[in-house]
Amino acid sequence: MADMSPLPPSIARTLDRFRALGREEKMQALVAYAKKLEPLPERFQALDRAEFTVPECQTRVDLFPEQRDGNLYFYVDLNARQSPTIAAFLAILFSAINGHPPETALAIPPDFVRQMMEGIGLAGREAGLEAMVARVKRHAQRALTP
């Protein structure tokens, strides 16, 4: 890791859990997490999607941030059946950062996607996944800016 600052516990737990899994276990975990991704809340349905779309993704992904009581929450609109890997990755990412202050999202290590997806053989998805993490970090940075 390039940044030697300590990881927030929620991110460290997530990475430790996935590092300990073999390929088949990771694949099973991804399937389970894909099913846990919450549907987009109604309050986001009518918003103009243009500013929330992650264009680097092969699949249509709309990523919505929300700040409540100093904590960030992220929601996504995507076809989880069409893109179960993306749904799983986002469910995992959101479980580590939702309900935490923006600093938690900003502490996501630069190699988070590689660490999570290592050994699975989904290199074609990494650019889009990296773009989603970058988008999350941009929203977190904005949340800290008065």
C-alpha positions in Angstrom: 0.0 0.0 0.0 1.4 3.4 -0.9 -0.4 5.2 1.9 0.8 4.0 5.3 -1.9 5.6 7.4 -4.0 3.1 9.3 -7.1 1.8 7.5 -10.5 2.4 9.1 -11.6 -0.8 10.8 -14.6 -1.3 8.4 -12.3 -1.3 5.3 -9.6 -3.3 7.0 -12.1 -6.0 7.9 -13.4 -6.2 4.4 -10.0 -6.5 2.9 -8.9 -9.1 5.5 -12.0 -11.2 4.8 -11.4 -11.2 1.0 -7.6 -11.9 1.3 -8.4 -15.0 3.3 -10.7 -16.5 0.6 -9.7 -18.8 -2.2 -11.0 -18.2 -5.7 -14.1 -20.4 -5.4 -14.9 -18.9 -2.0 -14.5 -15.4 -3.4 -16.9 -16.2 -6.2 -19.5 -17.6 -3.7 -19.0 -14.5 -1.6 -19.6 -12.3 -4.6 -22.8 -14.1 -5.4 -24.0 -13.7 -1.8 -23.1 -10.0 -1.7 -24.8 -9.3 -5.1 -28.1 -10.4 -3.5 -27.5 -8.0 -0.6 -27.3 -4.8 -2.7 -30.3 -2.7 -1.7 -32.5 -1.3 -4.4 -32.3 2.4 -5.1 -34.5 4.4 -2.6 -37.5 6.1 -4.1 -36.2 9.6 -3.3 -33.5 9.2 -6.0 -35.7 7.8 -8.7 -36.8 11.2 -10.2 -33.3 12.8 -10.1 -31.5 13.6 -13.4 -29.1 10.7 -13.8 -26.5 12.6 -15.8 -24.4 13.7 -12.9 -24.6 10.3 -11.1 -23.7 8.0 -14.0 -20.3 6.4 -14.0 -19.4 6.5 -17.7 -16.2 4.4 -17.4 -18.4 1.3 -16.6 -19.3 -1.1 -19.4 -22.7 -1.4 -17.7 -25.0 1.5 -16.8 -24.2 2.4 -13.2 -25.8 5.4 -11.4 -24.1 6.2 -8.1 -25.9 8.4 -5.6 -24.3 9.9 -2.5 -26.2 11.2 0.6 -24.9 12.8 3.7 -26.8 12.5 7.0 -25.6 13.6 10.4 -22.0 13.9 9.2 -22.0 10.4 7.7 -22.0 9.3 4.1 -24.3 6.8 2.4 -24.1 5.6 -1.1 -26.8 4.0 -3.2 -26.7 2.6 -6.8 -29.0 2.0 -9.6 -27.9 -0.9 -11.8 -29.2 -4.1 -13.2 -27.8 -6.5 -10.7 -28.9 -9.6 -12.7 -27.0 -8.3 -15.7 -24.0 -7.2 -13.7 -23.7 -9.4 -10.6 -20.0 -8.7 -10.1 -20.5 -4.9 -10.0 -23.5 -5.3 -7.7 -21.4 -7.5 -5.4 -18.4 -5.2 -5.4 -20.6 -2.2 -4.6 -22.5 -4.1 -1.8 -19.1 -4.9 -0.3 -17.8 -1.4 -0.7 -21.0 0.2 0.7 -20.9 -2.2 3.7 -17.5 -0.8 4.6 -18.2 2.9 4.1 -22.0 3.6 4.5 -22.8 5.2 7.8 -19.3 6.4 8.3 -17.8 9.9 8.0 -16.3 11.0 4.7 -12.8 10.3 5.9 -13.6 6.5 5.9 -14.3 6.6 2.1 -11.2 8.8 1.6 -9.1 6.1 3.3 -9.9 3.4 0.8 -6.4 2.3 -0.4 -5.4 2.9 -4.0 -5.2 -0.9 -4.6 -8.6 -1.7 -3.1 -10.1 -3.1 -6.3 -7.0 -5.2 -7.0 -7.0 -6.6 -3.5 -10.7 -7.4 -3.6 -10.7 -8.9 -7.1 -7.3 -10.6 -7.0 -7.4 -14.2 -8.3 -10.9 -14.0 -9.7 -10.0 -13.3 -13.3 -12.2 -10.3 -13.9 -9.5 -7.8 -15.0 -11.9 -6.5 -17.7 -14.0 -5.0 -15.0 -11.3 -3.3 -13.0 -11.4 0.1 -14.9 -15.1 0.5 -14.1 -14.6 -0.6 -10.5 -11.7 1.8 -10.1 -13.9 4.6 -11.5 -16.6 3.8 -9.0 -14.1 4.0 -6.1 -12.8 7.3 -7.5 -16.4 8.6 -7.7 -17.0 7.6 -4.1 -13.8 9.4 -3.0 -14.8 12.5 -5.0 -18.2 12.6 -3.2 -16.4 12.1 0.1 -14.0 15.0 -0.6 -16.9 17.3 -1.5 -18.7 16.3 1.7 -15.7 17.6 3.6 -15.5 20.9 1.7 -17.6 23.6 3.3 
